[in-house]
Amino acid sequence: MAKYREHFTLDPHDIDRIERAIRFEISQHAQHVHAEDPDAQRSHGEIRALNDLLAKIFHQKVFYSQVNRTGVPGG
């Protein structure tokens, strides 16, 4: 049976493209929900799943801020 890779080599531009694609997909599903499409319930579930995926990506990012001479982040 195949195994999933645990580590990926993606640069920030790759991550940005992935996030933009997910946001575009969310907007497509939101149009179905807004138009009261018969598949609106399914689209609502997809929106929730895609937002959860965006949250996973966001929480794996490491944000750095410039540190001044006192050692306190500059915010």
Secondary structure, DSSP 8 states (H G I E B T S, - for coil): -----S-----HHHHHHHHHHHHHHHHHHHHHHHTT-TTHHHHHHHHHHHHHHHHHHHHT------B-TTS-B--
